[in-house]
């Protein structure tokens, strides 16, 4: 029985080591999951950085377009002023010969220059509006990516925390089950060893040389009282049955402990 108990203790220790190894594997898987989430967050941050760079490029292009539009407008205004001054000089020269035709030509030239200036200004305003719309769309994309990154970070942290709490709860429950089973097994082992020592003492007492016969007390009626040999045999049988029952209970408890550690 002691050899079996030692074997049961060795098996329990082996299963405990296996449970600890499985717990370590669970922790490593949780760490791998956390690493994957970190990599996903890193890729989103890279996308966000590229979107920011795109927004910056669009802003620079919009500023460059606005500067070019202002420069073009100034050039057109300068050309307009030059055309107006040229027209004024031509009108002054041609005023004496044909004042009516000069006024008519000047009016046509002014209208053409004004139309050209208006067309150029409208084109530049349309280009500036388009660049502003692109910049606004890029800013919206940038904000959307920032919100998505925050959401993914929160989900990753929540998933990692829930996974960690789940593993910790499983480990605490398994440790509590193992501790309860060990306490029960140790109590049964102690009871079994006590019973084995008592049986050994009874067997030694039974095998010792018999003591000198002493007169048996008489019962009422003149008959001798019965001897205690049968009582000793019955006591030893009862103790053997109790030891066998406790051994069976210890085996069942050891099997349950091994099953719990396997789970």
C-alpha positions as CSV (number, residue, x, y, z in Angstrom):
1,X,0.0,0.0,0.0
2,X,2.8,2.4,0.7
3,X,4.4,1.6,-2.7
4,X,1.1,2.4,-4.3
5,X,0.7,5.6,-2.4
6,X,4.2,6.6,-3.4
7,X,3.4,5.8,-7.0
8,X,0.2,7.8,-6.7
9,X,2.2,10.7,-5.3
10,X,4.7,10.5,-8.1
11,X,1.9,10.4,-10.7
12,X,0.2,13.4,-9.0
13,X,3.6,15.3,-9.1
14,X,4.0,14.4,-12.8
15,X,0.5,15.6,-13.6
16,X,1.1,18.8,-11.6
17,X,4.2,19.5,-13.7
18,X,2.2,18.8,-16.8
19,X,-0.5,21.2,-15.7
20,X,2.1,23.9,-15.0
21,X,3.6,23.3,-18.4
22,X,0.2,23.7,-20.0
23,X,-0.3,26.9,-18.0
24,X,3.0,28.2,-19.3
25,X,1.9,27.3,-22.9
26,X,-1.3,29.2,-22.3
27,X,0.6,32.2,-21.1
28,X,2.9,32.0,-24.2
29,X,-0.1,31.8,-26.5
30,X,-1.6,34.9,-24.7
31,X,1.8,36.7,-25.3
32,X,1.7,35.7,-29.0
33,X,-1.8,37.1,-29.3
34,X,-0.7,40.3,-27.6
35,X,2.3,40.5,-30.0
36,X,-0.1,40.0,-33.0
37,X,-2.3,42.8,-31.7
38,X,0.8,45.0,-31.3
39,X,1.9,44.4,-34.9
40,X,-1.6,45.2,-36.1
41,X,-1.5,48.5,-34.2
42,X,1.9,49.2,-35.6
43,X,0.6,48.7,-39.2
44,X,-2.3,51.0,-38.5
45,X,0.1,53.6,-37.1
46,X,2.2,53.2,-40.3
47,X,-1.0,53.8,-42.4
48,X,-1.9,56.8,-40.3
49,X,1.6,58.2,-40.8
50,X,1.4,57.7,-44.6
51,X,-2.1,59.4,-44.6
52,X,-0.6,62.3,-42.6
53,X,2.2,62.6,-45.2
54,X,-0.4,62.5,-48.0
55,X,-2.3,65.3,-46.2
56,X,0.9,67.3,-45.8
57,X,1.7,66.9,-49.5
58,X,-1.9,67.9,-50.5
59,X,-1.6,71.0,-48.2
60,X,1.8,71.9,-49.8
61,X,0.4,71.4,-53.3
62,X,-2.7,73.6,-52.3
63,X,-0.4,76.3,-51.0
64,X,1.8,76.1,-54.1
65,X,-1.4,76.3,-56.3
66,X,-2.7,79.3,-54.4
67,X,0.7,81.0,-54.7
68,X,0.8,80.2,-58.4
69,X,-2.8,81.5,-58.7
70,X,-1.9,84.7,-57.0
71,X,1.2,85.1,-59.1
72,X,-0.8,84.5,-62.3
73,X,-3.5,86.9,-61.1
74,X,-0.8,89.5,-60.5
75,X,0.7,88.9,-63.9
76,X,-2.7,89.2,-65.5
77,X,-3.3,92.4,-63.6
78,X,0.0,93.7,-64.7
79,X,-0.7,92.7,-68.3
80,X,-4.1,94.3,-68.0
81,X,-2.6,97.5,-66.6
82,X,0.0,97.4,-69.4
83,X,-2.8,96.9,-72.0
84,X,-4.8,99.7,-70.5
85,X,-1.8,102.0,-70.6
86,X,-1.1,101.0,-74.2
87,X,-4.7,101.4,-75.1
88,X,-4.7,104.9,-73.5
89,X,-1.6,105.9,-75.6
90,X,-3.1,104.5,-78.8
91,X,-6.4,106.2,-78.0
92,X,-4.6,109.5,-77.4
93,X,-2.7,109.1,-80.8
94,X,-5.9,108.1,-82.7
95,X,-8.2,110.6,-81.0
96,X,-7.6,113.3,-83.6
97,X,-8.2,111.1,-86.6
98,X,-11.1,109.0,-85.7
99,X,-12.4,109.5,-82.2
100,X,-15.5,107.3,-82.6
101,X,-13.6,104.2,-84.1
102,X,-10.9,104.6,-81.4
103,X,-13.4,104.6,-78.6
104,X,-15.1,101.6,-80.2
105,X,-11.8,99.7,-80.5
106,X,-10.8,100.6,-77.0
107,X,-14.1,99.4,-75.6
108,X,-13.7,96.1,-77.4
109,X,-10.2,95.8,-76.1
110,X,-11.3,96.6,-72.6
111,X,-14.1,94.0,-72.8
112,X,-11.8,91.4,-74.2
113,X,-9.2,92.0,-71.5
114,X,-11.9,92.0,-68.8
115,X,-13.3,88.8,-70.2
116,X,-9.9,87.2,-70.2
117,X,-9.2,88.3,-66.7
118,X,-12.5,87.0,-65.5
119,X,-11.9,83.7,-67.2
120,X,-8.5,83.4,-65.7
121,X,-9.8,84.4,-62.2
122,X,-12.6,81.9,-62.5
123,X,-10.2,79.1,-63.5
124,X,-7.9,79.9,-60.6
125,X,-10.8,80.0,-58.2
126,X,-12.0,76.7,-59.4
127,X,-8.5,75.2,-59.0
128,X,-8.2,76.6,-55.5
129,X,-11.7,75.3,-54.6
130,X,-10.7,71.8,-55.9
131,X,-7.5,71.9,-53.9
132,X,-9.4,72.9,-50.8
133,X,-11.9,70.1,-51.3
134,X,-9.0,67.6,-51.7
135,X,-7.4,68.9,-48.5
136,X,-10.7,68.6,-46.6
137,X,-11.2,65.1,-47.8
138,X,-7.6,64.2,-46.8
139,X,-8.3,65.7,-43.3
140,X,-11.5,63.6,-43.0
141,X,-9.5,60.5,-44.0
142,X,-6.9,61.4,-41.4
143,X,-9.5,61.8,-38.6
144,X,-11.2,58.6,-39.7
145,X,-7.9,56.7,-39.5
146,X,-7.2,58.2,-36.1
147,X,-10.6,57.0,-34.8
148,X,-10.1,53.6,-36.3
149,X,-6.6,53.3,-34.7
150,X,-8.1,54.3,-31.3
151,X,-10.9,51.7,-31.7
152,X,-8.4,49.0,-32.6
153,X,-6.2,49.8,-29.7
154,X,-9.1,49.7,-27.3
155,X,-10.3,46.4,-28.7
156,X,-6.8,44.9,-28.5
157,X,-6.3,46.0,-24.9
158,X,-9.8,44.7,-24.0
159,X,-9.2,41.3,-25.7
160,X,-5.8,41.0,-24.0
161,X,-7.2,41.8,-20.6
162,X,-10.2,39.4,-21.0
163,X,-7.8,36.6,-22.2
164,X,-5.5,37.2,-19.3
165,X,-8.4,37.2,-16.8
166,X,-9.8,34.0,-18.3
167,X,-6.4,32.2,-18.0
168,X,-5.9,33.5,-14.5
169,X,-9.4,32.3,-13.5
170,X,-8.8,28.8,-15.0
171,X,-5.4,28.6,-13.2
172,X,-6.9,29.6,-9.8
173,X,-9.8,27.1,-10.2
174,X,-7.4,24.3,-11.2
175,X,-5.0,25.2,-8.3
176,X,-7.9,25.1,-5.8
177,X,-9.1,21.7,-7.1
178,X,-5.6,20.3,-6.9
179,X,-5.1,21.6,-3.4
180,X,-8.5,20.1,-2.2
181,X,-7.7,16.8,-3.8
182,X,-4.2,16.8,-2.3
183,X,-5.6,17.5,1.2
184,X,-8.1,14.7,0.8
185,X,-5.5,12.3,-0.5
186,X,-3.1,13.2,2.3
187,X,-5.8,12.7,4.9
188,X,-6.7,9.3,3.5
189,X,-3.0,8.3,3.3
190,X,-2.6,9.3,7.0
191,X,-5.7,7.3,8.0
192,X,-4.5,4.3,5.9
193,X,-1.0,4.4,7.5
194,X,-2.5,4.6,11.0
195,X,-4.8,1.7,10.2
196,X,-1.8,-0.3,8.8
197,X,0.2,0.4,12.0
198,X,-2.8,-0.7,14.1
199,X,-3.2,-3.9,12.0
200,X,0.5,-4.6,12.3
201,X,0.4,-4.2,16.1
202,X,-2.7,-6.5,16.3
203,X,-0.9,-9.1,14.1
204,X,2.2,-8.9,16.3
205,X,0.1,-9.3,19.4
206,X,-1.7,-12.3,17.9
207,X,1.6,-14.0,16.9
208,X,3.2,-13.5,20.4
209,X,3.4,-16.6,22.6
210,X,0.3,-17.2,24.6
211,X,0.2,-16.1,28.2
212,X,-0.4,-18.7,31.0
213,X,-4.0,-19.6,31.2
214,X,-5.9,-17.8,33.8
215,X,-9.1,-19.0,35.3
216,X,-12.0,-17.9,33.4
217,X,-14.7,-16.1,35.3
218,X,-17.8,-18.0,35.8
219,X,-21.1,-16.9,34.4
220,X,-24.3,-17.2,36.2
221,X,-25.3,-20.9,36.4
222,X,-21.7,-22.2,36.8
223,X,-20.6,-21.9,33.1
224,X,-17.3,-20.3,32.1
225,X,-17.3,-17.0,30.1
226,X,-16.5,-17.4,26.4
227,X,-12.9,-16.7,25.3
228,X,-12.0,-13.6,23.3
229,X,-10.3,-15.4,20.3
230,X,-13.3,-15.0,18.1
231,X,-13.5,-11.4,19.1
232,X,-9.9,-10.8,18.1
233,X,-10.5,-12.5,14.7
234,X,-13.6,-10.4,14.1
235,X,-11.7,-7.2,15.1
236,X,-8.9,-8.1,12.6
237,X,-11.3,-8.8,9.9
238,X,-13.1,-5.5,10.5
239,X,-9.9,-3.6,10.4
240,X,-8.8,-5.4,7.2
241,X,-12.2,-4.4,5.6
242,X,-11.7,-0.8,6.7
243,X,-8.2,-0.7,5.3
244,X,-9.4,-2.2,2.0
245,X,-12.2,0.4,1.8
246,X,-9.9,3.3,2.6
247,X,-7.4,2.0,0.0
248,X,-10.2,1.9,-2.6
249,X,-11.2,5.4,-1.6
250,X,-7.6,6.5,-1.9
251,X,-7.3,5.0,-5.4
252,X,-10.5,6.7,-6.5
253,X,-9.3,10.0,-5.1
254,X,-5.9,9.6,-6.9
255,X,-7.7,8.8,-10.2
256,X,-9.9,12.0,-9.7
257,X,-6.8,14.0,-9.0
258,X,-5.0,12.7,-12.1
259,X,-8.1,13.5,-14.2
260,X,-8.3,17.0,-12.7
261,X,-4.6,17.7,-13.5
262,X,-5.1,16.3,-17.0
263,X,-8.0,18.7,-17.6
